[in-house]
């Protein structure tokens, strides 16, 4: 059953041209080709069909610009002003990417995983030193900026 699930994930979600997995729009019956860290969930789960998939995914992330930010990987590249989109980074998604790359066993992916982990930890350390608190999300585009909201 696990092998069938992996096969189905790749048949349904993998885009050979882009070299990445994407969400599937069940209404329009097509892939949603926007970048989200969750695109790496199949890699994290060990569902890749080939050892080269991790290299393709790294190329894709580089091509779309997801790896250029000093604070980590953005939650999305969309700019609608929502908290779960650009320019924010969220810890669980950073963890997913780092673990996915590291678990792949590919030395280039493992190096990228370490680089991304260092960026994220450094960003959060700077935030803590600056404000004395930890945040659920941080800006990944430049030195940490914080909005303290009281709810």
Secondary structure, DSSP 8 states (H G I E B T S, - for coil): -HHHHHHHHHHHHEETTTTEE-EEETTTTEEE---BGGGGHHHHTT--SSTTHHHHHHHHHHHHTTT--TT---SBS--SS-TTSTTEEEHHHHHHHHHHHHHT--HHHHHHHHHHHHHHHHHHHHHHHHHSS--SEEE-SSS--------
